[in-house]
Amino acid sequence: MCLCWAGFELRIFHARRPSSSAYINADPFRIASSPLPLPLFRFGTRLRFSPLPWRCPRVDPGWVRGKMVADGKSRSNISLAGTLASSAFATSFAEICTIPLDTAKVRLQLQKKAAPGDALALPKYRGMLGTVATIAREEGLTSLWKGIVPGIHRQCLFGGLRIGMYEPVKTFYVGKDFVGDVPLSKKILAALTTGAVGIAVANPTDLVKVRLQSEGKLPPGVPRRYSGALSAYSTIIRQEGVAALWTGVGPNIARNAIINAAELASYDQIKETVLKIPGFSDNVFTHLLSGLGAGFFAVCIGSPVDVVKSRMMGDPTYKSTLDCFAKTLRNDGPLAFYKGFIPNFGRLGSWNVIMFLTLEQAKKFVKNLESS
C-alpha cells in the first residue's frame, strides 16, 4: 500500500517479526482513512520512506505480502458444508478403492500365533498379496469388499468430521486473528481433537465393518452371523445391547486420534514445507508426495493401537484394552503389534494418496460451484 505526502512515498507492508526500530506498528487501514499522514501505531507493520516526485496516491498489491490467516476459510475458500461434503466424498472414494487391502490387513491382524509344538499349524494367511489371493480363491473376489457398506457409512461420518472440522478447530486453537505459519503442535492438537470426536460418533460403523471383514470361509451348513450391514446392526443391538455398538471405543479413539494426527498434521506440514522449495507448486505431484508421507507416518505411529482395536472388535473374549494388549504381548510377542504392517502401509499409503488427491479436486469443484 502506498501513500504520498510532501514528496515522500509511504510503503506499507507486513513484517514477519520486528528486528529493529524500523519495524513500527501501523494500521494501514487507519492510515488510509486518516485525513493526516500520521499513522495510529499498532504492532506488526514495517514502514519504509523513499523520496519521490509528486504523484497521485496508489495501491500496489505487489508490495503487500500476506501470510496465511487461520480463519478456517483462508485455505479452502469454501463453506463449512462444502468442506464436510468434499471430505465425505473423498474418504468414501478412497475407501472403495482400497478396502481389499483393508480386509487383508484385518485378517492378518486377527490371525493368532500357532501353539508351541504344533509344527503343522501353518498360518493361513501370508503377506498382503498372499492374503488377498487366499480370500479371493476361497471366498470369491467380492469377499474382498466385505464391509464396504458400513465402511462408507463410517467415512461419511468419521471422514467428514475429522477432515472437515480440522481447519475450524485449528483456527480455534491458534485464534481467528493469528497470522503466520501455524505451529506443528497446534496442527497435531487439532487433528487429535477431530479424530477423537469423529470416531466417537462413528464407532458403531467401524465395529460392523470389522465384524463383517473378520468372517472367513465357513464349513458347509454353518450360517453366517450377519447377512449384511443392516443385519449386523440389528443383530448386535438385539443380542448384545445398544452399548455393544461402542465395543472397543477406547482403543478406537486412541487409534484414530493418533492416526488422524499423523495423517492430517504430517500432510499439512509436508505440503507447507514442499511448497517453500523453489520449483514446487500446489499441484498433483505435491499432493502425491504429501499423501505418501502422511500414510507412512500414520502406519508407523498407529499400527500397535490398530492391532488392539481390530482384535477387540473381532474377538469379544477380551475384557478390556489392557487385557487385549497384555494377552497379545504375552502370547504373540511384541512384533504382533506390527502384524500386517506392509498391507497396512499399502492400504494407508494408497488410501491417503487417493483421498488427498480427490479432496483437493473436490474442494476446487465446490469452490467453483459456490462462486458461480
Backbone hydrogen bonds in HBPLUS format (Angstrom, degrees):
<---DONOR---> <-ACCEPTOR-->    atom                        ^
c    i                          cat <-CA-CA->   ^        H-A-AA   ^      H-
h    n   atom  resd res      DA  || num        DHA   H-A  angle D-A-AA Bond
n    s   type  num  typ     dist DA aas  dist angle  dist       angle   num
A0012-ILE N   A0001-MET O   2.93 MM  11  5.24 159.6  1.98 153.6 158.8     1
A0003-LEU N   A0010-LEU O   3.09 MM   7  4.98 140.2  2.26 124.5 136.3     2
A0010-LEU N   A0003-LEU O   2.69 MM   7  4.98 158.9  1.73 153.5 160.5     3
A0005-TRP N   A0008-PHE O   2.99 MM   3  5.38 155.5  2.05 146.8 154.7     4
A0008-PHE N   A0005-TRP O   2.95 MM   3  5.38 152.6  2.02 113.9 122.6     5
A0052-LEU N   A0007-GLY O   2.85 MM  45  5.39 178.4  1.85 152.9 152.3     6
A0009-GLU N   A0050-SER O   3.11 MM  41  5.62 168.7  2.12 151.3 154.7     7
A0050-SER N   A0009-GLU O   3.40 MM  41  5.62 152.2  2.49 143.1 150.7     8
A0011-ARG N   A0048-ARG O   3.18 MM  37  5.44 176.1  2.18 160.6 159.5     9
A0048-ARG N   A0011-ARG O   3.31 MM  37  5.44 150.3  2.41 146.0 152.8    10
A0046-ARG N   A0013-PHE O   3.23 MM  33  5.97 167.2  2.25 168.7 167.9    11
A0023-TYR N   A0020-SER O   3.17 MM   3  5.95 170.3  2.18 119.1 122.1    12
A0030-ARG N   A0027-ASP O   3.11 MM   3  5.45 123.1  2.45 105.6 119.0    13
A0031-ILE N   A0027-ASP O   2.99 MM   4  6.27 150.3  2.08 151.8 161.4    14
A0032-ALA N   A0028-PRO O   2.91 MM   4  6.04 161.9  1.94 145.4 149.7    15
A0033-SER N   A0029-PHE O   3.21 MM   4  6.35 146.5  2.33 135.6 143.5    16
A0034-SER N   A0030-ARG O   3.04 MM   4  5.94 117.2  2.45 133.3 146.9    17
A0034-SER N   A0031-ILE O   3.16 MM   3  5.13 147.8  2.27  99.0 108.6    18
A0063-TRP N   A0060-ASP O   3.14 MM   3  5.95 164.9  2.16 123.8 127.4    19
A0064-VAL N   A0061-PRO O   3.08 MM   3  5.31 157.2  2.13 108.0 115.3    20
A0180-GLY N   A0068-MET O   3.38 MM 112  5.80 160.0  2.42 144.7 150.5    21
A0071-ASP N   A0069-VAL O   2.80 MM   2  5.71 127.8  2.07 114.2  97.9    22
A0077-ASN N   A0073-LYS O   2.70 MM   4  4.57 134.0  1.91 120.8 135.0    23
A0083-THR N   A0079-SER O   2.92 MM   4  6.23 150.2  2.01 146.0 154.4    24
A0084-LEU N   A0080-LEU O   2.91 MM   4  6.17 161.5  1.94 154.5 158.8    25
A0085-ALA N   A0081-ALA O   2.95 MM   4  6.13 160.9  1.99 147.8 153.2    26
A0086-SER N   A0082-GLY O   2.92 MM   4  6.02 159.6  1.97 144.7 150.6    27
A0087-SER N   A0083-THR O   2.94 MM   4  6.08 158.5  1.98 147.2 153.2    28
A0088-ALA N   A0084-LEU O   2.96 MM   4  6.14 162.3  1.99 149.4 154.1    29
A0089-PHE N   A0085-ALA O   2.99 MM   4  6.15 162.1  2.03 149.2 154.1    30
A0090-ALA N   A0086-SER O   2.94 MM   4  6.08 166.7  1.96 150.2 154.1    31
A0091-THR N   A0087-SER O   2.99 MM   4  6.08 168.4  2.00 152.9 156.1    32
A0092-SER N   A0088-ALA O   3.04 MM   4  6.03 153.8  2.11 142.0 149.5    33
A0093-PHE N   A0089-PHE O   2.97 MM   4  6.13 160.4  2.01 151.3 156.4    34
A0094-ALA N   A0090-ALA O   3.06 MM   4  6.25 160.3  2.10 146.1 151.5    35
A0095-GLU N   A0091-THR O   2.97 MM   4  6.10 146.4  2.08 138.9 148.2    36
A0096-ILE N   A0092-SER O   3.05 MM   4  6.34 156.9  2.11 150.0 154.6    37
A0097-CYS N   A0093-PHE O   3.20 MM   4  6.45 156.8  2.26 147.1 152.9    38
A0098-THR N   A0094-ALA O   3.11 MM   4  6.20 143.5  2.24 144.6 153.3    39
A0099-ILE N   A0095-GLU O   2.98 MM   4  5.56 126.1  2.28 152.1 156.5    40
A0101-LEU N   A0098-THR O   3.08 MM   3  5.64 127.8  2.37 115.6 127.0    41
A0102-ASP N   A0098-THR O   3.28 MM   4  6.62 148.2  2.39 143.4 152.5    42
A0103-THR N   A0099-ILE O   2.85 MM   4  6.09 153.5  1.92 154.1 159.8    43
A0104-ALA N   A0100-PRO O   3.10 MM   4  6.36 156.7  2.15 143.3 149.1    44
A0105-LYS N   A0101-LEU O   2.94 MM   4  6.14 151.7  2.02 141.2 149.2    45
A0106-VAL N   A0102-ASP O   2.96 MM   4  6.24 158.4  2.01 150.4 154.9    46
A0107-ARG N   A0103-THR O   3.09 MM   4  6.33 163.2  2.11 150.5 154.6    47
A0108-LEU N   A0104-ALA O   3.05 MM   4  6.25 159.0  2.09 148.9 154.4    48
A0109-GLN N   A0105-LYS O   2.96 MM   4  6.17 154.0  2.03 147.9 155.4    49
A0110-LEU N   A0106-VAL O   2.97 MM   4  6.14 148.8  2.07 148.9 156.8    50
A0111-GLN N   A0107-ARG O   3.09 MM   4  6.13 124.0  2.42 137.2 150.1    51
A0118-ASP N   A0115-ALA O   3.11 MM   3  5.62 159.7  2.15 136.0 138.8    52
A0121-ALA N   A0118-ASP O   3.36 MM   3  5.68 151.8  2.44 104.7 112.1    53
A0122-LEU N   A0120-LEU O   2.87 MM   2  5.72 125.5  2.17 112.5  96.1    54
A0131-THR N   A0127-GLY O   2.92 MM   4  5.92 151.7  2.00 140.5 148.0    55
A0132-VAL N   A0128-MET O   2.99 MM   4  6.26 163.9  2.02 153.0 157.3    56
A0133-ALA N   A0129-LEU O   2.89 MM   4  6.06 161.1  1.93 147.4 152.8    57
A0134-THR N   A0130-GLY O   2.90 MM   4  6.05 157.2  1.95 145.3 151.6    58
A0135-ILE N   A0131-THR O   2.99 MM   4  6.17 168.6  2.00 155.0 157.5    59
A0136-ALA N   A0132-VAL O   3.03 MM   4  6.16 164.7  2.05 149.2 153.9    60
A0137-ARG N   A0133-ALA O   2.90 MM   4  6.00 152.5  1.98 146.5 154.2    61
A0138-GLU N   A0134-THR O   2.93 MM   4  6.01 168.5  1.94 154.5 157.4    62
A0139-GLU N   A0135-ILE O   2.85 MM   4  5.48 155.9  1.91 144.4 151.8    63
A0140-GLY N   A0136-ALA O   3.08 MM   4  4.49 132.5  2.31 108.9 117.2    64
A0143-SER N   A0140-GLY O   3.13 MM   3  5.62 149.8  2.23 109.5 118.1    65
A0144-LEU N   A0141-LEU O   3.14 MM   3  5.88 161.0  2.18 117.6 122.7    66
A0145-TRP N   A0142-THR O   3.00 MM   3  5.55 156.7  2.06 113.0 120.1    67
A0146-LYS N   A0143-SER O   3.10 MM   3  5.14 151.4  2.19 112.2 110.2    68
A0148-ILE N   A0145-TRP O   3.18 MM   3  5.56 141.2  2.33 140.0 134.4    69
A0151-GLY N   A0147-GLY O   2.84 MM   4  5.78 136.1  2.03 137.1 151.1    70
A0152-ILE N   A0148-ILE O   2.84 MM   4  6.06 148.1  1.94 145.6 150.9    71
A0153-HIS N   A0149-VAL O   3.00 MM   4  6.34 158.2  2.04 148.6 155.5    72
A0154-ARG N   A0150-PRO O   2.77 MM   4  5.92 155.0  1.84 142.2 149.0    73
A0155-GLN N   A0151-GLY O   2.96 MM   4  6.24 157.2  2.01 144.0 149.7    74
A0156-CYS N   A0152-ILE O   2.94 MM   4  6.10 160.8  1.98 151.9 156.4    75
A0157-LEU N   A0153-HIS O   3.19 MM   4  6.44 154.8  2.26 146.3 152.4    76
A0158-PHE N   A0154-ARG O   2.60 MM   4  5.54 143.7  1.72 159.6 167.3    77
A0159-GLY N   A0155-GLN O   2.84 MM   4  4.44 117.5  2.23 102.6 120.8    78
A0160-GLY N   A0155-GLN O   3.14 MM   5  6.68 133.8  2.37 152.9 166.0    79
A0161-LEU N   A0157-LEU O   3.07 MM   4  6.13 158.2  2.12 143.5 149.6    80
A0162-ARG N   A0158-PHE O   2.86 MM   4  5.92 173.9  1.87 160.3 162.2    81
A0163-ILE N   A0159-GLY O   3.20 MM   4  5.95 161.0  2.24 141.2 146.4    82
A0164-GLY N   A0160-GLY O   2.89 MM   4  5.29 137.3  2.07 124.5 138.0    83
A0165-MET N   A0161-LEU O   3.01 MM   4  5.53 151.6  2.10 133.9 139.8    84
A0166-TYR N   A0163-ILE O   3.24 MM   3  5.16 154.7  2.30 100.1 107.7    85
A0169-VAL N   A0165-MET O   3.00 MM   4  6.03 162.8  2.03 153.2 158.4    86
A0170-LYS N   A0166-TYR O   2.90 MM   4  6.02 154.0  1.97 148.2 156.3    87
A0171-THR N   A0167-GLU O   2.89 MM   4  6.10 153.2  1.96 150.5 157.9    88
A0172-PHE N   A0168-PRO O   2.97 MM   4  6.25 146.9  2.08 140.3 149.4    89
A0173-TYR N   A0169-VAL O   3.06 MM   4  6.38 149.9  2.15 147.2 153.9    90
A0174-VAL N   A0170-LYS O   3.10 MM   4  6.37 153.1  2.17 149.2 155.8    91
A0175-GLY N   A0171-THR O   2.76 MM   4  5.52 138.8  1.93 145.7 155.8    92
A0178-PHE N   A0175-GLY O   3.15 MM   3  5.45 165.2  2.17 115.6 117.5    93
A0186-LYS N   A0183-PRO O   3.11 MM   3  5.46 128.6  2.39 105.2 117.2    94
A0187-LYS N   A0183-PRO O   3.24 MM   4  6.64 151.8  2.32 147.0 155.2    95
A0188-ILE N   A0184-LEU O   2.93 MM   4  6.22 160.3  1.97 156.6 161.4    96
A0189-LEU N   A0185-SER O   2.97 MM   4  6.13 160.2  2.01 142.6 148.4    97
A0190-ALA N   A0186-LYS O   2.94 MM   4  6.05 159.7  1.98 145.1 150.4    98
A0191-ALA N   A0187-LYS O   3.00 MM   4  6.20 160.0  2.04 147.7 153.1    99
A0192-LEU N   A0188-ILE O   2.86 MM   4  6.06 156.2  1.91 152.6 159.5   100
A0193-THR N   A0189-LEU O   3.05 MM   4  6.21 157.1  2.11 145.1 151.0   101
A0194-THR N   A0190-ALA O   3.04 MM   4  6.32 170.6  2.04 154.2 155.6   102
A0195-GLY N   A0191-ALA O   2.93 MM   4  5.89 154.5  2.00 143.4 151.0   103
A0196-ALA N   A0192-LEU O   3.03 MM   4  6.11 158.9  2.08 145.3 150.4   104
A0197-VAL N   A0193-THR O   3.03 MM   4  6.21 171.1  2.04 156.5 159.0   105
A0198-GLY N   A0194-THR O   2.91 MM   4  5.78 159.0  1.95 140.1 147.0   106
A0199-ILE N   A0195-GLY O   3.16 MM   4  6.20 166.7  2.18 144.4 147.4   107
A0200-ALA N   A0196-ALA O   3.11 MM   4  6.14 145.5  2.23 140.7 150.1   108
A0201-VAL N   A0197-VAL O   3.31 MM   4  6.57 145.1  2.44 144.3 151.5   109
A0202-ALA N   A0198-GLY O   3.06 MM   4  6.28 152.8  2.13 141.1 149.4   110
A0203-ASN N   A0199-ILE O   2.85 MM   4  5.38 112.3  2.32 144.5 149.7   111
A0205-THR N   A0202-ALA O   3.10 MM   3  5.62 126.5  2.40 115.0 127.1   112
A0206-ASP N   A0202-ALA O   3.33 MM   4  6.66 151.4  2.42 148.9 157.2   113
A0206-ASP N   A0203-ASN O   3.02 MM   3  5.04 118.5  2.41  99.1 114.9   114
A0207-LEU N   A0203-ASN O   2.93 MM   4  6.19 158.3  1.97 160.8 166.9   115
A0208-VAL N   A0204-PRO O   3.12 MM   4  6.32 168.3  2.14 150.8 152.7   116
A0209-LYS N   A0205-THR O   3.07 MM   4  6.15 155.3  2.13 140.0 147.2   117
A0210-VAL N   A0206-ASP O   3.05 MM   4  6.28 162.4  2.08 152.0 155.2   118
A0211-ARG N   A0207-LEU O   2.96 MM   4  6.19 161.8  2.00 153.1 158.7   119
A0212-LEU N   A0208-VAL O   3.02 MM   4  6.18 162.3  2.05 151.5 155.2   120
A0213-GLN N   A0209-LYS O   3.01 MM   4  6.19 155.1  2.08 145.1 152.5   121
A0214-SER N   A0210-VAL O   2.90 MM   4  5.95 145.0  2.03 148.7 157.0   122
A0222-VAL N   A0219-PRO O   3.18 MM   3  5.72 163.2  2.21 137.2 138.8   123
A0232-ALA N   A0228-GLY O   2.92 MM   4  6.10 147.2  2.03 144.0 153.3   124
A0232-ALA N   A0229-ALA O   3.08 MM   3  5.05 116.8  2.50  92.7 108.2   125
A0233-TYR N   A0229-ALA O   2.99 MM   4  6.37 160.0  2.03 155.1 159.4   126
A0234-SER N   A0230-LEU O   3.09 MM   4  6.31 173.8  2.09 152.4 153.5   127
A0235-THR N   A0231-SER O   2.86 MM   4  5.90 158.6  1.91 147.3 154.1   128
A0236-ILE N   A0232-ALA O   2.98 MM   4  5.99 167.0  1.99 150.8 154.4   129
A0237-ILE N   A0233-TYR O   3.11 MM   4  6.31 162.9  2.14 149.1 154.0   130
A0238-ARG N   A0234-SER O   2.90 MM   4  6.02 159.7  1.94 146.6 152.7   131
A0239-GLN N   A0235-THR O   2.86 MM   4  5.90 166.2  1.88 154.4 157.9   132
A0240-GLU N   A0236-ILE O   2.79 MM   4  5.31 152.4  1.86 138.7 147.7   133
A0241-GLY N   A0237-ILE O   3.01 MM   4  4.36 134.7  2.23 107.8 117.1   134
A0244-ALA N   A0241-GLY O   3.09 MM   3  5.52 146.1  2.21 106.6 116.2   135
A0245-LEU N   A0242-VAL O   3.02 MM   3  5.77 159.5  2.07 120.8 126.2   136
A0246-TRP N   A0243-ALA O   3.00 MM   3  5.61 158.9  2.04 114.1 120.9   137
A0247-THR N   A0244-ALA O   2.98 MM   3  5.06 148.8  2.08 116.4 113.3   138
A0249-VAL N   A0246-TRP O   3.16 MM   3  5.29 140.9  2.32 134.6 127.6   139
A0252-ASN N   A0248-GLY O   2.96 MM   4  5.96 146.8  2.08 146.7 157.3   140
A0253-ILE N   A0249-VAL O   2.80 MM   4  5.87 152.9  1.87 143.9 149.2   141
A0254-ALA N   A0250-GLY O   3.06 MM   4  6.36 166.2  2.08 152.7 156.7   142
A0255-ARG N   A0251-PRO O   2.75 MM   4  5.81 162.9  1.78 144.3 149.8   143
A0256-ASN N   A0252-ASN O   2.88 MM   4  5.92 171.0  1.89 148.1 151.2   144
A0257-ALA N   A0253-ILE O   2.85 MM   4  5.73 155.3  1.91 145.1 152.4   145
A0258-ILE N   A0254-ALA O   3.07 MM   4  6.05 161.1  2.10 142.7 148.2   146
A0259-ILE N   A0255-ARG O   2.89 MM   4  6.04 167.4  1.90 151.3 155.5   147
A0260-ASN N   A0256-ASN O   2.80 MM   4  5.64 151.8  1.88 134.4 143.4   148
A0261-ALA N   A0257-ALA O   2.98 MM   4  6.11 153.8  2.05 140.1 147.0   149
A0262-ALA N   A0258-ILE O   2.89 MM   4  6.18 157.5  1.94 148.0 154.8   150
A0263-GLU N   A0259-ILE O   2.77 MM   4  5.96 154.7  1.83 149.0 156.1   151
A0264-LEU N   A0260-ASN O   2.85 MM   4  5.87 157.4  1.90 154.1 156.6   152
A0265-ALA N   A0261-ALA O   3.07 MM   4  5.40 139.2  2.25 126.6 138.5   153
A0267-TYR N   A0263-GLU O   2.88 MM   4  5.90 155.7  1.94 144.6 152.4   154
A0268-ASP N   A0264-LEU O   2.86 MM   4  5.94 164.7  1.88 148.5 153.4   155
A0269-GLN N   A0265-ALA O   2.85 MM   4  5.98 160.5  1.89 145.5 151.4   156
A0270-ILE N   A0266-SER O   2.74 MM   4  5.75 167.7  1.76 151.4 155.6   157
A0271-LYS N   A0267-TYR O   2.92 MM   4  5.88 163.6  1.95 146.0 151.5   158
A0272-GLU N   A0268-ASP O   3.02 MM   4  6.10 156.1  2.08 140.0 147.1   159
A0273-THR N   A0269-GLN O   2.92 MM   4  6.12 154.4  1.99 147.4 154.2   160
A0274-VAL N   A0270-ILE O   2.83 MM   4  6.01 166.1  1.85 156.0 159.8   161
A0275-LEU N   A0271-LYS O   3.00 MM   4  6.09 157.2  2.06 147.5 153.2   162
A0276-LYS N   A0273-THR O   3.12 MM   3  5.38 147.5  2.23 103.2 112.8   163
A0277-ILE N   A0274-VAL O   3.00 MM   3  5.37 156.8  2.05 110.5 117.9   164
A0280-PHE N   A0277-ILE O   3.19 MM   3  5.90 165.9  2.21 143.3 144.9   165
A0283-ASN N   A0281-SER O   2.82 MM   2  5.63 125.4  2.12 113.6  96.9   166
A0287-HIS N   A0283-ASN O   3.09 MM   4  6.41 158.7  2.14 152.0 158.5   167
A0288-LEU N   A0284-VAL O   2.85 MM   4  6.07 147.4  1.96 146.7 156.2   168
A0289-LEU N   A0285-PHE O   3.03 MM   4  6.33 164.3  2.05 154.3 156.2   169
A0290-SER N   A0286-THR O   3.03 MM   4  6.16 167.0  2.04 150.5 154.5   170
A0291-GLY N   A0287-HIS O   2.88 MM   4  5.94 153.3  1.95 142.8 150.3   171
A0292-LEU N   A0288-LEU O   3.06 MM   4  6.27 159.7  2.11 151.3 155.7   172
A0293-GLY N   A0289-LEU O   3.06 MM   4  6.28 164.3  2.09 150.8 155.2   173
A0294-ALA N   A0290-SER O   2.95 MM   4  6.11 154.6  2.02 144.8 152.1   174
A0295-GLY N   A0291-GLY O   3.00 MM   4  6.22 155.2  2.06 145.6 151.8   175
A0296-PHE N   A0292-LEU O   3.03 MM   4  6.30 158.7  2.08 151.4 156.5   176
A0297-PHE N   A0293-GLY O   3.13 MM   4  6.33 171.9  2.14 154.2 155.7   177
A0298-ALA N   A0294-ALA O   3.03 MM   4  6.10 153.2  2.11 143.6 151.6   178
A0299-VAL N   A0295-GLY O   3.10 MM   4  6.30 156.9  2.15 148.7 153.2   179
A0300-CYS N   A0296-PHE O   3.09 MM   4  6.28 172.3  2.09 157.0 159.2   180
A0301-ILE N   A0297-PHE O   3.12 MM   4  6.12 159.8  2.16 146.0 151.0   181
A0302-GLY N   A0298-ALA O   2.87 MM   4  5.68 154.3  1.94 141.5 149.9   182
A0303-SER N   A0299-VAL O   3.06 MM   4  5.33 139.0  2.24 143.7 143.7   183
A0306-ASP N   A0302-GLY O   2.98 MM   4  6.01 141.3  2.13 149.8 161.9   184
A0306-ASP N   A0303-SER O   3.12 MM   3  4.89 120.8  2.48  91.9 107.6   185
A0307-VAL N   A0303-SER O   2.98 MM   4  6.23 152.1  2.06 156.1 161.3   186
A0308-VAL N   A0304-PRO O   3.20 MM   4  6.51 164.9  2.22 149.9 153.3   187
A0309-LYS N   A0305-VAL O   2.95 MM   4  6.02 157.9  2.00 140.4 146.9   188
A0310-SER N   A0306-ASP O   2.99 MM   4  6.18 162.7  2.02 148.3 152.4   189
A0311-ARG N   A0307-VAL O   3.01 MM   4  6.20 160.4  2.05 151.9 157.2   190
A0312-MET N   A0308-VAL O   2.99 MM   4  6.13 159.7  2.03 150.9 156.3   191
A0313-MET N   A0309-LYS O   3.05 MM   4  6.20 158.0  2.10 148.7 154.6   192
A0314-GLY N   A0310-SER O   2.91 MM   4  5.91 145.8  2.03 141.2 150.8   193
A0315-ASP N   A0311-ARG O   2.88 MM   4  5.67 137.3  2.06 140.6 149.2   194
A0324-CYS N   A0320-SER O   2.98 MM   4  6.23 160.2  2.02 149.1 153.7   195
A0325-PHE N   A0321-THR O   2.91 MM   4  6.14 160.4  1.94 150.1 156.1   196
A0326-ALA N   A0322-LEU O   2.84 MM   4  5.96 165.6  1.86 150.3 154.1   197
A0327-LYS N   A0323-ASP O   2.95 MM   4  6.06 167.3  1.97 150.6 154.3   198
A0328-THR N   A0324-CYS O   2.98 MM   4  6.00 158.0  2.03 145.1 151.6   199
A0329-LEU N   A0325-PHE O   2.99 MM   4  6.14 159.5  2.03 147.3 153.1   200
A0330-ARG N   A0326-ALA O   2.87 MM   4  6.02 158.7  1.91 148.6 155.0   201
A0331-ASN N   A0327-LYS O   2.86 MM   4  5.79 166.9  1.88 148.4 152.5   202
A0332-ASP N   A0328-THR O   2.91 MM   4  5.43 153.6  1.98 135.9 144.4   203
A0333-GLY N   A0329-LEU O   3.11 MM   4  4.63 135.2  2.32 110.3 119.1   204
A0336-ALA N   A0333-GLY O   3.13 MM   3  5.72 157.2  2.18 114.0 120.9   205
A0337-PHE N   A0334-PRO O   3.18 MM   3  5.93 159.8  2.22 117.8 122.2   206
A0338-TYR N   A0335-LEU O   2.97 MM   3  5.43 158.4  2.02 110.8 117.9   207
A0339-LYS N   A0336-ALA O   3.10 MM   3  4.98 157.3  2.15 108.0 106.5   208
A0341-PHE N   A0338-TYR O   3.17 MM   3  5.28 131.1  2.42 135.6 127.1   209
A0344-ASN N   A0340-GLY O   2.78 MM   4  5.76 146.0  1.89 143.8 155.0   210
A0345-PHE N   A0341-PHE O   2.74 MM   4  5.98 154.3  1.80 149.9 156.5   211
A0346-GLY N   A0342-ILE O   2.71 MM   4  5.91 160.7  1.75 153.0 159.7   212
A0347-ARG N   A0343-PRO O   2.77 MM   4  5.83 147.3  1.87 137.4 146.2   213
A0348-LEU N   A0344-ASN O   2.71 MM   4  5.88 172.9  1.71 151.0 153.6   214
A0349-GLY N   A0345-PHE O   2.64 MM   4  5.33 155.1  1.70 139.7 148.5   215
A0350-SER N   A0346-GLY O   3.30 MM   4  6.00 158.8  2.34 124.3 130.6   216
A0351-TRP N   A0347-ARG O   2.68 MM   4  5.69 148.4  1.78 142.3 153.4   217
A0352-ASN N   A0348-LEU O   2.83 MM   4  5.82 161.7  1.86 142.2 146.5   218
A0353-VAL N   A0349-GLY O   3.10 MM   4  6.30 159.6  2.14 145.3 151.1   219
A0354-ILE N   A0350-SER O   2.94 MM   4  6.09 173.6  1.95 153.6 155.5   220
A0355-MET N   A0351-TRP O   2.78 MM   4  5.84 162.9  1.81 149.8 155.8   221
A0356-PHE N   A0352-ASN O   2.88 MM   4  5.83 171.3  1.89 148.2 151.2   222
A0357-LEU N   A0353-VAL O   3.02 MM   4  5.99 159.8  2.06 146.0 152.4   223
A0358-THR N   A0354-ILE O   2.93 MM   4  5.97 160.5  1.97 145.8 151.9   224
A0359-LEU N   A0355-MET O   2.73 MM   4  5.87 153.7  1.79 147.3 156.1   225
A0360-GLU N   A0356-PHE O   2.97 MM   4  6.07 165.0  1.99 147.1 149.8   226
A0361-GLN N   A0357-LEU O   3.25 MM   4  6.47 160.6  2.29 143.6 148.5   227
A0362-ALA N   A0358-THR O   2.78 MM   4  5.93 154.6  1.84 150.9 159.0   228
A0363-LYS N   A0359-LEU O   2.89 MM   4  6.06 156.7  1.94 151.8 157.2   229
A0364-LYS N   A0360-GLU O   3.17 MM   4  6.40 152.0  2.25 138.7 146.0   230
A0365-PHE N   A0361-GLN O   2.97 MM   4  6.23 155.3  2.03 145.9 152.7   231
A0366-VAL N   A0362-ALA O   2.90 MM   4  6.16 163.0  1.93 151.4 155.5   232
A0367-LYS N   A0363-LYS O   2.82 MM   4  5.93 155.4  1.88 145.2 152.8   233
A0368-ASN N   A0364-LYS O   2.99 MM   4  6.21 160.5  2.03 148.1 152.4   234
A0369-LEU N   A0365-PHE O   2.91 MM   4  6.12 149.2  2.01 143.0 152.7   235
A0370-GLU N   A0366-VAL O   2.81 MM   4  6.01 157.2  1.86 152.0 157.1   236
A0371-SER N   A0367-LYS O   2.97 MM   4  6.10 144.6  2.10 142.4 152.1   237
A0372-SER N   A0368-ASN O   3.13 MM   4  6.09 125.6  2.44 135.7 146.5   238
